Amino acid sequence: MKKTIAVMICLLLFGCSHVPLGSMLKLSAFDENSFLSLNPHELRSRIQIDKPVEINISKTALSLNLETSNGWLVFDYPLKVLSIKNIHQDDNNWFISATEFTEYEFALSDEAVHNFQALQEKMQLEKPKSYRLNIDTELEKLPDDQDEIMLSIFVRLSAESDYITLFDREPFNVDEHN
C-alpha cells in the first residue's frame, strides 16, 4: 500500500510523461515513512528557465493539498531564493545553438519549515487519501513574440542526496498557462 501511495504521489506531483526514468526509480522507493523523516531545512529545489525570461521570486511558492477523512488540508510553503546563476551552455552541436538560462535555487522559508513540520505531525495522526502539489510562480521579461519556454525542475530531499530531475528542458507553452 505504501509503495502504491509513493507511485501515486510521483504521478500526481510530476506527470509521468516528463519525469526521467531514473528519477521515477529513485522516487518509487519514497514512501510515507520517508516523507515523515524528511528534514525540511534540507529540502531544495532548482528551476532553470531560458533567458531572457525570468521568474518572479516573491511570487514563487509551493503548496500541498492532502485529502483526509476530515476533508482537504492545505499547506503553503513560501520559498526563499538561495542563489541565482546565469549559465551559458555550449553543446558543441551543429544543429543546436548555445543555450543561456537562469538557474534559481530555493529552500523553504522559515514559515514553510514550520508548515512542513505541521504537515508531518498531521500525517502521523491521519493517513492522507490523496495528494496534490502545486508550484506557483509568475514569469517576467517574457518577449511578446515568445509563446514557449524551456523549463527544468530539480529537487533534493536531503543534504546527502543528489538533485532528482523532474523536468529536463521540457517545453512549456506560455499561452496555455496565462
Secondary structure as the mmCIF struct_conf table of DSSP 4:
data_model
#
loop_
_struct_conf.conf_type_id
_struct_conf.id
_struct_conf.beg_label_comp_id
_struct_conf.beg_label_asym_id
_struct_conf.beg_label_seq_id
_struct_conf.end_label_comp_id
_struct_conf.end_label_asym_id
_struct_conf.end_label_seq_id
HELX_RH_AL_P HELX_RH_AL_P1 LYS A 2 PHE A 14
TURN_TY1_P TURN_TY1_P1 CYS A 16 HIS A 18
BEND BEND1 VAL A 19 VAL A 19
HELX_RH_AL_P HELX_RH_AL_P2 LEU A 21 SER A 28
TURN_TY1_P TURN_TY1_P2 ALA A 29 ALA A 29
HELX_RH_AL_P HELX_RH_AL_P3 GLU A 32 LEU A 36
TURN_TY1_P TURN_TY1_P3 SER A 37 SER A 37
TURN_TY1_P TURN_TY1_P4 PRO A 40 GLU A 42
STRN STRN1 ARG A 44 ASP A 50
TURN_TY1_P TURN_TY1_P5 LYS A 51 PRO A 52
STRN STRN2 GLU A 54 ILE A 55
HELX_RH_3T_P HELX_RH_3T_P1 ILE A 57 LYS A 59
STRN STRN3 ALA A 61 THR A 68
TURN_TY1_P TURN_TY1_P6 SER A 69 ASN A 70
STRN STRN4 GLY A 71 GLN A 89
BEND BEND2 TRP A 94 ILE A 96
STRN STRN5 THR A 99 LEU A 108
HELX_RH_AL_P HELX_RH_AL_P4 ASP A 110 LEU A 125
BEND BEND3 GLU A 126 GLU A 126
BEND BEND4 LYS A 129 LYS A 129
STRN STRN6 SER A 130 ASP A 136
STRN STRN7 LEU A 139 GLU A 140
BEND BEND5 LYS A 141 LYS A 141
TURN_TY1_P TURN_TY1_P7 ASP A 144 ASP A 145
STRN STRN8 GLU A 148 ARG A 156
BEND BEND6 SER A 158 SER A 158
TURN_TY1_P TURN_TY1_P8 ALA A 159 GLU A 160
BEND BEND7 SER A 161 SER A 161
HELX_LH_PP_P HELX_LH_PP_P1 ASP A 162 TYR A 163
STRN STRN9 ILE A 164 ASN A 173
TURN_TY1_P TURN_TY1_P9 VAL A 174 VAL A 174
HELX_RH_3T_P HELX_RH_3T_P2 ASP A 175 HIS A 177
#
